[in-house]
Amino acid sequence: MTRAMVLFAHPCAESFSAALHRRVCDTLSARGWEVDDCDLYAEGFAPVLSAAERRGYHDIGPNLDTVAEHVARLRAAEALVLVFPVWNMGYPAILKGFLDRVFLPGVSFRMENGQTVPNLTHIRRLAAVTTYGGSRWRTFLAGDPPRRLVTRHLRYITRPERFRFLALHDMNRVTQAGREAFLARVGRAMEAF
């Protein structure tokens, strides 16, 4: 049985992001996967990196003290799926805070001879499911930071065998039919994931 950690970052249960989150979790569960549903808002995850955490950031072992539970969940995962909206051309603050506080030295990477080495290579499958308020063209002109962070940074530290980046652009104008088509696309992608 494959264990997937689904990182969800949206505060509103009635949002389209919440519908995407449900589709991801339901599809993986129906396939017999063990789903660790990490709904950051529902769990009340505190995204702010404290001064003490920053000072102890490189102290491997003690740096896990405040986030040990989330680190254990991440280490138990064989797949990682991020479900989030793009806000201001980036991750929601709670998701960025999760990455800052949990993807620590000794967790997501380690240092060898002054070089960073990927440390989440047990995660064999990586996916991101996201929505953009802006059009593809506007996103392209802005450099598409969320896609670059997932495809370059997260993909580097996990080295997955399977990778998907599923994005719906122009959410401010997309039709109901467009949303339903994207939900179906996400379901198909998770069935093949």
N, C-alpha and C positions, 0 to 999 in steps of 0.2 A: 504494500500500500504506500503510495506516494503521499508525503506530507507537504502541504502548501501553506505558507504564511501569506495571507492577503492583508495588505496595508491599505486601509481606507481612510481618506481624509476629506470629509465634508460634514458640516454640522447639521444639515437639514435632511430629515428622513423622507421628505416628499420630493427631493431633488432628483434630477435625471442621473446624477452621479450615484445616488443611492440605488436607483434601479439598475445601473450597471454593476454596482457592488453585489446586489442580490443575484444578478444573472451569473456573475463570476462564481460566487460561492455555491449557488444551487447547481450549476453545471459541473463543477469539480466534485461536489459531494455525490451527485448522481453517477459520476464515473467511478465512485468508490474511493476517492481521495479523502484523506484526513485533512480537514480545513481548519487552520488556526486563524480565525477571523479577528484581526487586530483593528478594530474600529477606534481610531485614535481619539475622536471626540467623545464617543460613548464611554470609553475607558478613562476619560479625563486626563489623558497624557499631558504632562507639563513640558512644553517644548523649549523653555528658556534654559540655556546652558548657564549655570551659575559661575561665579568667579572661582569658587573652590574647585568645581569640575574642570574649568579651563586650566587652572594651575596644575591639577593632577592628571591632565589629559594623557600624558605620555607614560604615566606610572601604571604599567600593565598589571592587572590584578586589582589593585585598589581603585582604578578608574571605572570599574564596573559596579561599585557599591550602590549607586543610586538607580541604576538601570539593569540590574542583574536579571530580573525576570524577563525583560524584553530581549536581552542578549541570549538567554537560554532558549527562548522561543525562536529567535533567528537562527541559532546554531542547530536547532532540531529540524529546521525546514530543508526540504530538498528542492522546493520551488518557491519563488517569490513573485507575487503579483501586486503591483501598485495600482490603485484605483483612486483617481484624483482629478479635480478640475484644474485648469491652468488659470491662475489669477495673477494679473500684472506681469505676464510673461514668465511666471515661475511657479514653483510648488506652493501650495497653501503653507502658511507659516508653521502649522502643527506638523506637517510632513517634513519640512526642512529641519525643524527642531528635532524630530525623531532621528533623522540622519545625522545631525550634529551630535546628539547625545548618545546614540546607540552604535553607530558605525565608527567605533573607536579603534585606536591602535591595539593590536592583539585580537580584535574582533573582525573588522573588515579588511584590514591590511596589517602587515608586519614589516619591520625594517630589517634589511639584510645588507650589510656593507654600504650603508647610506642610501639604499634604494628601497622603494616601496614594493612589496610583493603581495599579490592578491591572497586573501585569507578566507574568502567565502566560497571557495571552489566546490564545496559540497552542494551548493545550490546549482543544480543542473538545468533548471528551467527558469527563465526570467521573462516577465511580461509587464507592460504598462498599458492601462486602459484610461484614456483621458479625453477631456473635452476642452476646446478653445472657444472663447467668445469671438475672437478675430478670424478672419479668412485665412486660407492657406498662404495667400500672397503677403498679407500683413505679417503673418507669423514668420514667413521666410525672410522678409525684410528686417525683422527684429532679431534674426539669427536663431530662432527657435530654441532658446535655452533649455526648456524642459526635455525636449527630445535629445539634445546634446548631452545633458546630464545623465539621462538613462542609457543612451547608446554608447557613450564613452566611459563615464565614471562607473556606473553600476555594472555595466557589462564587463568592464575591465576587472573589477574586484570579485566578480562571480565566475567569469569564464563559462557561461552556460552552453549546453549542447543545443538547446532550443531557446529562441528569443522572439518575442513579438512586441511591437509598439503599435497600438491601435488608437487612432485619434479621430475624433469628430470635430471638424472646424466649423466656424461661423454659427455657434450655438444661439446667438442672438436672433438669427433669422431662419434656422433650420425648421422644417415642417415636422408635423407629427409622423408622417410617413418616413421622413429622413431619420428621426430618432428611432423608430421601430426597426428600420433597416440596419441601423448601427447596433442596436441591441441584438438582433439576429446574428450579425457578423461577429460580435463578441462571443455569443454562445457557440457558434461554429468554431471559433478560434480556441476556446477553452475545451471543447470536445476533442480537438486535435492536439492540444497542448501536452 
